[in-house]
Amino acid sequence: MYREKPYPASNGLVVLLFLILAVLLAFALLTQAAPRENVPAIIGSVIVIVVAFFLMGGLFLVNPNDAKVLVLFGKYVGTVKHDGFFFANPFLVKRKLSLRIRNFETAKLKVNDNHSNPIEIGAVVVWRVVETAEALFEVENYEKYVSVQTESALRATASQFAYDAHVAGEESLSTHAAEVSKHLQAAIQDRLSKAGVDVVEARISHLAYAPEIAAAMLQRQQASAIIAARYKIVEGAVGMVENALALLAEKQIVQLDDERKAAMVSNLLVVLCSERSTQPIVNTGSLYT
């Protein structure tokens, strides 16, 4: 496997000044040798000028957060990652590679979750190249490789979690976004490490049930919410009834036997738990009539 190695490029500014000085001296010698028909001096001056212009082809710039990967006759010789003006062998092929942080958003994928429910899911991945040699020489096209492997990791992650948690403590796609994002990032990084790519962040950007089951799942969620609300209502009503009986006994307002207590509890629970307003009934008879 290819591994990145630094290339000891020379200071481009120093080399440029030296080449300019050599060209100027060669031109000066040429202008003096031409009238005298000094053939060796003319040939030497021309050679110096041609070589100087050829060597100028070895000058190159590296912008901030960019890199130049250097290849000599098909052989990788090194990478220059520091920004600046440099000089290297003019025969080197200098391939530019960006080291900037990039975003990639997947398409909306249709997959099955851990309970075999069809869902739609999408993700945003923040990544950058850290190993230039691997990115260029280990994979055919590292940008396309990031795209394909990210979607593959997203499908695998979605199949390991349920959309909704049906058991207490169960991690799900909809309720444990942080845990799912960490799992997704680790899965993507495992696939992209051989391409010299570092995954900075990965998170879910779209999550929904597939259209064919969305209505049924919505009804299920509504039913779960109604059951939870009813449980709270009943729990509160029981507490209120208990408190009412305790206050009646403490203040000795009225003495109730077990049968009357049961009837009172029944009536209070109906009043407190009913969805509709109750109609009051005025008792005009005796206590037991």
C-alpha positions as CSV (number, residue, x, y, z in Angstrom):
1,M,0.0,0.0,0.0
2,Y,1.1,3.5,-0.7
3,R,1.9,5.7,2.3
4,E,2.3,9.5,2.2
5,K,5.9,10.8,2.5
6,P,7.1,14.4,2.5
7,Y,9.1,15.6,-0.5
8,P,12.1,18.0,0.2
9,A,11.2,20.8,-2.3
10,S,13.5,23.7,-2.6
11,N,12.7,27.3,-2.0
12,G,11.0,28.5,-5.2
13,L,11.8,32.2,-4.7
14,V,15.6,31.6,-4.4
15,V,15.6,29.3,-7.5
16,L,13.6,31.9,-9.4
17,L,16.0,34.7,-8.6
18,F,18.9,32.5,-9.6
19,L,17.3,31.6,-12.9
20,I,16.4,35.2,-13.7
21,L,20.0,36.2,-13.0
22,A,21.3,33.4,-15.2
23,V,19.0,34.5,-18.1
24,L,20.1,38.1,-17.8
25,L,23.8,37.2,-17.8
26,A,23.2,34.9,-20.8
27,F,21.5,37.7,-22.7
28,A,24.3,40.1,-21.9
29,L,26.9,37.6,-23.1
30,L,24.8,36.9,-26.2
31,T,24.6,40.6,-27.1
32,Q,28.4,40.9,-26.8
33,A,29.2,37.7,-28.6
34,A,26.9,38.2,-31.5
35,P,28.7,41.1,-33.1
36,R,32.0,39.4,-32.8
37,E,30.6,36.1,-34.2
38,N,31.9,34.2,-31.2
39,V,30.1,30.9,-31.9
40,P,31.0,29.1,-28.6
41,A,29.8,32.1,-26.6
42,I,26.6,32.3,-28.6
43,I,25.9,28.6,-28.3
44,G,26.6,28.6,-24.5
45,S,24.3,31.6,-24.0
46,V,21.5,30.0,-25.9
47,I,21.9,26.8,-23.9
48,V,21.8,28.6,-20.6
49,I,18.7,30.5,-21.6
50,V,16.9,27.3,-22.8
51,V,17.9,25.4,-19.7
52,A,16.8,28.3,-17.4
53,F,13.4,28.4,-19.0
54,F,13.1,24.6,-18.8
55,L,14.0,24.7,-15.1
56,M,11.3,27.3,-14.5
57,G,8.8,24.6,-15.2
58,G,9.8,23.1,-11.9
59,L,8.4,26.1,-10.0
60,F,5.0,25.6,-8.4
61,L,2.7,27.1,-5.8
62,V,0.9,25.3,-2.9
63,N,-2.1,27.2,-1.6
64,P,-3.3,26.9,2.1
65,N,-5.0,23.6,2.8
66,D,-3.8,22.2,-0.6
67,A,-1.2,19.6,-1.4
68,K,0.9,18.7,-4.4
69,V,1.5,15.0,-5.0
70,L,4.7,14.5,-7.1
71,V,5.1,11.6,-9.5
72,L,8.3,10.9,-11.5
73,F,7.8,8.7,-14.6
74,G,5.0,6.9,-12.9
75,K,6.6,6.5,-9.5
76,Y,5.3,8.3,-6.5
77,V,8.2,10.3,-4.9
78,G,6.5,12.4,-2.2
79,T,3.9,15.1,-1.3
80,V,4.3,18.8,-0.5
81,K,1.6,19.8,2.0
82,H,3.0,23.2,3.3
83,D,1.8,26.3,1.6
84,G,4.3,28.4,-0.3
85,F,6.4,28.8,-3.4
86,F,8.6,25.7,-4.2
87,F,10.9,24.2,-6.8
88,A,11.2,20.6,-7.8
89,N,12.4,18.5,-10.6
90,P,10.7,19.8,-13.8
91,F,10.1,16.2,-15.0
92,L,7.8,15.6,-11.9
93,V,4.1,15.5,-12.5
94,K,2.5,17.7,-9.8
95,R,-1.1,16.7,-9.0
96,K,-3.1,19.1,-6.9
97,L,-5.2,17.7,-4.0
98,S,-7.5,19.7,-1.7
99,L,-7.1,19.1,2.1
100,R,-10.1,21.3,2.9
101,I,-13.1,20.0,4.9
102,R,-16.0,19.0,2.7
103,N,-19.7,18.1,3.1
104,F,-21.5,15.2,1.4
105,E,-25.2,14.6,1.7
106,T,-26.5,11.3,0.7
107,A,-29.8,10.8,-1.2
108,K,-32.9,9.6,0.7
109,L,-32.3,5.9,0.9
110,K,-35.1,3.4,1.4
111,V,-34.0,0.7,3.9
112,N,-35.5,-1.7,6.5
113,D,-34.9,-0.9,10.1
114,N,-34.2,-3.5,12.9
115,H,-37.9,-4.5,12.9
116,S,-38.1,-4.9,9.2
117,N,-40.1,-1.7,8.8
118,P,-39.4,0.2,5.5
119,I,-38.0,3.7,6.3
120,E,-36.4,6.6,4.5
121,I,-33.1,7.8,5.8
122,G,-30.4,10.3,4.7
123,A,-27.2,11.5,6.2
124,V,-24.7,14.4,6.1
125,V,-21.0,13.5,6.3
126,V,-18.2,16.0,6.9
127,W,-14.8,14.7,5.7
128,R,-11.4,15.6,4.4
129,V,-8.3,14.0,2.9
130,V,-5.5,13.3,5.3
131,E,-3.4,10.8,3.4
132,T,-2.8,12.1,-0.1
133,A,-1.0,9.0,-1.5
134,E,-3.8,6.7,-0.4
135,A,-6.5,9.0,-1.8
136,L,-4.9,9.1,-5.2
137,F,-3.3,5.7,-5.6
138,E,-5.3,3.2,-3.5
139,V,-8.8,4.0,-5.0
140,E,-9.9,4.9,-8.5
141,N,-11.8,8.0,-7.5
142,Y,-11.7,8.9,-3.9
143,E,-14.7,11.3,-4.1
144,K,-16.9,8.7,-5.7
145,Y,-15.5,6.1,-3.2
146,V,-16.7,8.4,-0.3
147,S,-20.2,8.6,-1.8
148,V,-20.6,4.9,-2.3
149,Q,-19.2,3.8,1.0
150,T,-21.1,6.4,2.9
151,E,-24.4,5.1,1.5
152,S,-23.3,1.5,2.3
153,A,-22.5,2.4,5.9
154,L,-25.8,4.3,6.3
155,R,-27.8,1.2,5.1
156,A,-25.9,-1.0,7.5
157,T,-26.4,1.4,10.4
158,A,-30.1,1.8,9.7
159,S,-30.7,-1.9,9.7
160,Q,-29.1,-2.2,13.2
161,F,-31.6,0.2,14.9
162,A,-35.3,0.4,15.2
163,Y,-37.1,3.5,14.1
164,D,-38.9,3.8,17.4
165,A,-38.0,2.3,20.8
166,H,-40.6,-0.3,21.8
167,V,-38.7,-1.5,24.9
168,A,-37.5,0.7,27.7
169,G,-33.8,1.5,27.2
170,E,-33.7,0.5,23.6
171,E,-31.7,2.7,21.3
172,S,-33.6,3.8,18.2
173,L,-33.1,6.1,15.2
174,S,-35.6,8.6,16.3
175,T,-34.8,9.0,20.0
176,H,-31.0,8.4,20.2
177,A,-29.6,10.7,17.5
178,A,-26.2,11.1,19.3
179,E,-25.6,7.4,19.7
180,V,-26.7,6.7,16.1
181,S,-24.4,9.4,14.8
182,K,-21.4,8.0,16.6
183,H,-22.2,4.5,15.3
184,L,-22.6,5.9,11.7
185,Q,-19.4,7.9,11.9
186,A,-17.4,4.8,13.1
187,A,-18.9,2.7,10.3
188,I,-18.0,5.2,7.6
189,Q,-14.5,5.8,9.0
190,D,-13.9,2.0,8.9
191,R,-14.7,2.0,5.2
192,L,-12.9,5.1,4.2
193,S,-9.7,4.6,6.2
194,K,-8.1,2.8,3.2
195,A,-8.7,5.8,1.0
196,G,-6.9,8.3,3.2
197,V,-10.1,10.0,4.3
198,D,-10.9,11.2,7.8
199,V,-14.5,11.5,8.8
200,V,-15.0,14.6,11.0
201,E,-18.7,14.2,11.6
202,A,-21.7,12.2,10.5
203,R,-25.3,12.8,11.4
204,I,-28.8,11.8,10.2
205,S,-30.3,14.5,8.0
206,H,-33.6,12.8,7.1
207,L,-35.6,10.2,8.8
208,A,-39.2,9.0,8.1
209,Y,-41.3,6.0,7.6
210,A,-41.8,4.9,4.0
211,P,-45.0,6.2,2.4
212,E,-46.7,2.8,2.3
213,I,-46.6,2.4,6.1
214,A,-46.5,6.0,7.2
215,A,-50.2,6.2,7.9
216,A,-50.3,3.0,9.9
217,M,-47.3,4.0,12.0
218,L,-48.8,7.4,12.7
219,Q,-51.9,5.6,14.1
220,R,-49.6,3.4,16.2
221,Q,-47.8,6.5,17.6
222,Q,-51.1,8.2,18.3
223,A,-52.4,5.1,20.1
224,S,-49.2,5.0,22.2
225,A,-49.6,8.6,23.1
226,I,-53.2,8.1,24.1
227,I,-52.4,5.1,26.3
228,A,-49.6,7.1,28.0
229,A,-51.9,10.0,28.6
230,R,-54.7,7.8,29.9
231,Y,-52.2,6.1,32.3
232,K,-51.3,9.5,33.7
233,I,-54.9,10.5,34.0
234,V,-55.8,7.4,35.9
235,E,-52.8,7.7,38.1
236,G,-53.7,11.2,39.0
237,A,-57.4,10.4,39.6
238,V,-56.5,7.6,42.0
239,G,-54.4,9.9,44.0
240,M,-57.1,12.5,44.1
241,V,-59.7,10.0,45.3
242,E,-57.4,8.7,47.9
243,N,-56.7,12.2,49.1
244,A,-60.5,13.0,49.2
245,L,-61.3,9.9,51.3
246,A,-58.4,10.7,53.7
247,L,-59.6,14.3,54.2
248,L,-63.2,13.2,54.8
249,A,-62.1,10.8,57.4
250,E,-59.7,13.2,59.0
251,K,-62.2,16.1,59.3
252,Q,-65.0,13.7,60.2
253,I,-67.4,15.3,57.8
254,V,-69.2,12.1,57.0
255,Q,-68.8,8.5,58.0
256,L,-68.9,6.1,55.0
257,D,-69.1,2.3,55.1
258,D,-67.3,0.2,52.6
259,E,-70.2,0.1,50.1
260,R,-70.6,3.9,50.1
261,K,-66.8,4.3,49.8
262,A,-66.9,2.0,46.7
263,A,-69.7,4.0,45.2
264,M,-67.9,7.3,45.9
265,V,-64.7,6.0,44.4
266,S,-66.5,4.8,41.3
267,N,-68.3,8.1,40.8
268,L,-65.1,10.2,41.4
269,L,-63.1,8.0,38.9
270,V,-65.8,8.4,36.3
271,V,-65.8,12.2,36.8
272,L,-62.1,12.6,36.8
273,C,-61.3,10.1,33.9
274,S,-64.2,10.9,31.6
275,E,-63.4,12.9,28.4
276,R,-66.8,14.6,28.6
277,S,-68.2,16.9,31.1
278,T,-70.3,15.2,33.8
279,Q,-73.9,16.2,34.7
280,P,-74.4,16.9,38.4
281,I,-77.2,15.1,40.2
282,V,-78.7,16.6,43.3
283,N,-79.7,14.1,46.0
284,T,-82.8,15.4,47.7
285,G,-83.4,12.3,49.7
286,S,-81.8,10.9,52.8
287,L,-78.2,9.8,53.1
288,Y,-79.0,6.2,51.9
289,T,-82.0,6.8,49.8
